[in-house]
Amino acid sequence: MSDPAGALLFARYAYPPNALGLCGADSPATLLEYGDARESDGGLAALARTFDGAWPYLTLIAEWSGIEDPLDPRVVEAYWVGNGLLARVPPGKLARHVEDRFHGRLGRAEETVGTIAAAGAVPHHCFHVFAVYPWLGLLRGGMVEQPLHVLDQCRTTAARVIARDGDEADVLAPPLSWEDGLLRLGEPEPRRVRWRAGGRSFVEPPQPGQLVSLHWDFVCDVLTPPGADRLERVTRRVLALVNTGAGRGSLLAA
């Protein structure tokens, strides 16, 4: 049986794209209801398995960490935020895993994703967004506005709450930019996001100064300073690799 705490943590991050019809079974209301109630059962674990983008990474992290349950909270945190379990997955195994699981679905990325993974990437959500999804290829092909928006929204990111206004909150978050053919993280900028939908939320009303995590335009969780730091560091590490185009050079300290 899956750990209820891990399933609930997964629901926090899975809800925003699911509500947009992008990932998993069409069950955003169910995910939000579980999260708002802070309770889980086998139904939520079953829903998690329908996310065919995220689930393979959870199984990979669990396997190489010696953890039986892919919904163990440590595994789920590793994928969405980042922790020490990511380093347990050998880069070569990540490369093979992605090629096996997503073969024929990678489009232009199929030429480089394995090399990027083998060069030192980790099985984090931002790796899937930046390296596996086709949006970076579209940026390099000359389309900018829509691909950049999707990349910036789809990655998970840390933000600091400035103020709360009804179901929305004003936060400071580092934006993603496209400059001179490279993806970069900028200095934190104001951004308006939602923390509650239909009277339900995954967090208590956000407080000014609080660190939170975002996925798309929704507040998923409250972060500790070390958690926010891990999320930023793993994002920069993957950006350094994808910016080479094929993971050339020694970028493991990025």
N, C-alpha and C positions, 0 to 999 in steps of 0.2 A: 504493500500500500504506500502511496506517495505521501510525503510529508506535507501536511496541510499548510504550514507556514511557507514552504517553498512554492506551492501551487498559488497561494495568495500573492506572493511576491511576483510570480510570473504574470498573474492577471493584471497587476498594476501597470506593467510595461506593455503587455499585449493589447490592452483595451484601446489606446488611441488609434493605432493603425486598423484595428478590427472595426472600430466605429466608422472608419472611412472606407470600409470594404476592401482593404488591401491584403489582409493576412488572416488565415484561420477560418473556422466556421463562422457563419453569420450570426454571432451571438454577443454583440457588444453589451446589450442590456444585462445579459446573464453575468458577464464578467464584472460589470460595475456593481451589480447586486451582491455578488460574492464579496467584492472588495469593501463595499460600504458596510456589510454585515460583519466583516472581519471573521468570516467563517468559511470553511472549505469542506468538500467531500469528494468522493470519487468522480462526480460529474465534472468538477473543475479540472481535475487531472486529465480526464478524457478530452476536454476541450483543448488543453495545452498541447496534446498530441496532434491536433489538426493544424498547428502552425508549422507547416513544412519548411519554412525558412529557418526558424529558431530551433525547432526540436532536434535536428541533427547535430547542432553544436552542443546542446545540452548533453546528449548521449556521448559525444566525443569527450567533453570535459569530465563527465562522470567516469567514463571508462579509464582515462589516464590518471584520474585521481584516486582510483580504488573505491569509488562511491557507487553503491548499487542503484540508488534512486536518482534519475536525471532531474527530478524536482526537489532535490535536497537544496535548502536555502543557500548553501555555499556555492553550489553549482549555478543556480539561477542568478545570484549576485555576480558571479564571475562573468557571465555572458552579458548582462545588461549594464553593469557598473564597472566591474573589474576587481580581481583579487589575486592572491598567489596561486590559485589553481590554474590560471591561464598558462603559467610558465611550465606546468607539468606536461603540456601537450607538445611533443616534438614538432618543430616547424614542418618537417617532411611528412609527418602523419597528418597534419592539418591540410597540407597540399593535396595529398592522396584522398583524404576524406572529402574535400570540396569537389575534386574532380570526379570522384565516384558518385557522390550524392546529387550533384547538380549538372552532370554531363548532359550536353544537349540543350541546356537551359541558360547558358551563360552568354550567348551571343558573342560580341567582340571581346568580352572579358575572358573568354576561354583561352585566349592566346597568352594572357599574362597572369591570371589569378594564381595558378599553381606556382609560378616563379616568385610572385610577391609573398605567398604564404611560406614557401620554403626559405625565403630570405630573412625571415624572422617575425612574421606576423603572428598574431595570437587569435584564438577563436572567440573574439569579442564581437558584439553587434556592429560596432563601427567598421570592422573588417568586412562584414557582409554588405554593409551599405556602400562603402567606398570601393571595394575591390570586386565584389560579386555582382552587384546590381549594374545595369548598363549606363547609369547616369554620367559617370566620369567620362566614358567614351563619347557621349553626346556633347559634353563640354569641350572635349578636345576636337570634336568635329565642328565646333562653331556655335552650337546652341548653348546659351548661357542662362537666361533668366529662369526657365522652368526647371532644368536639371539642378541648378544650384539651390533653388528653393527646396526641392525634394530632398537633396542630400542634407541640407541644413536642418530640415524638419525631422527627417527620418532617423538621424543619429540621436542617441541619447546624450544629454548634456546636463551639466550642473548649472544652477542659476541661484542668485541671491534675491530674496524677496524684498521689494521696496515698499509695497502697499497692497492692500486687498480692497476690492471693490465689487461687492456682491459675489457672483460666481466666478469672477475674474481676479487676476492678480497682476500687478506690475512687477517685473523682475529685471535683473541685470544678467545677461548671458552673452558669452562670446560668440559672435556671428562667424559663419563660414564665408570665405570670399574666394574669388577666382582671379588671381593676379599673375600675369606673365606666364600663363600655362601651368600654374601651381595652385592647389587648394591650401588655404591658410586659415588659421584661427585668429580672429582679431581681438581687440580689447573689448571687454564686456560693454554691451549697449542695452538700452531700455527695450523691453519686449513685453507685450501683453499676452497672457496665457489664461487658460481656464483651469480651475482646480475642482470644480463641481459641475455635474451635468444632471439635470432632472432631479435636483435635490440630493444626489448621491455623490460620494467622493471616496478616494483612497486615503486621504489625509485629513487631519483636523484643519480648521481654518488657518491658512498660512499666516505667519507673523513676520513683520519687518525684521530683516537681518537673518532670517532663517535660510539655510541652504536646502535646496530642493533639486530633484531630478526631473527633467522634461523629456517627453517623447511626443513628437509633433507639437501641438500647442497645449498639451495637458500636463498637469503636475502629477507625477507618478508616486513620488516618495519623498520623505525627508532624509537628507544626507548628513553624515558627519563630515567634518573637514577632511579627515583622511580619505573618506569615500569619494568626496568631490575631487580631491587631488588625484586619486587613482584613475577616475574617469577621464580627467583631462590628460594625464600622462599616457594612457593607452590610446586615446584619440590622436595625440600628437605622434605617437610611435607609428600608428598605422598610416597616418597622413604622410609621414616621411617616406614610408615604403611605396605607397601608391604614387607619390609625386615623382618617383624615379621612372615610372612607366612599367618597369619590369623588375623592381627590387634590386637594382644594381648598387653595389657599394656596401660598406659596412655601416648600417644605420641602427644597430641594435641598441645604442645608447640614446636614441632620439626620444 
